[in-house]
Amino acid sequence: MLNNVGADQMKIHHLGIAVADMDAALVVYQNALGFVLDSEIFDDPIQNVQVCFLKAKCGDGFLIELVKPLGSASPVNGYLSKGIGAYHICYEVDEIEKTLAELRSRKCLPISPLVPAVAFAGRRIAWCVTPTKHLIELVEAKKPPA
């Protein structure tokens, strides 16, 4: 078990799914699978992607993020070219620097610096790869109003 970074400290926020066509994916997730939009569709130039979030009608808080590349330089193109859809899981954490340090001590390799994310109203995110080659996104939790 990770010190201070166990399952009780890392809340699953969403599952990221790479899509080549946002409109076609929305039809499937909304009409065939019963999801509803939980956000607008927006571009994130920092990540070089277009995204939206969907939630199940039962509304348990778990989200799906549809991620479409914005141009040929988007890292999402690599997943699509290999036929990979679901490619990352995102955890919301209270202390992102501390969590990154603990994950690093457990052989998870950070692959990006902390950056603000359009998808999360400027809250910082970071990306890591686990020793088993799984991609993890961390998003810092919302701070309560002071």
C-alpha angles and dihedrals in degrees: 000000000000117000108248091345102078126130089279090062100042115063115197107241105174149335114240117221123189115224132181095203118035095193094051092046092050091053091054097044095043103036103029102030102030100238122148129211114264096180143019119270105257143167122245107199092184091061093031092232144109114230146177134178126230131190133199115256088240086063106214092160097255112127137201117215116206109207122195121183118245101215136329095299094063113116089221090072089073091060094046092049088057093047093250117148110167104047112152143030120210125212124196111220135184098219109031097180092050092046092050091050092050092047090049089053087054092056097262107141120221109225099183138032122248107280135172114257127218089208091061102041092259098315109145125256135189134189128223136178118219122223086258090058097253119145117233127187120200121201122188115242122251111269114234114245113271 
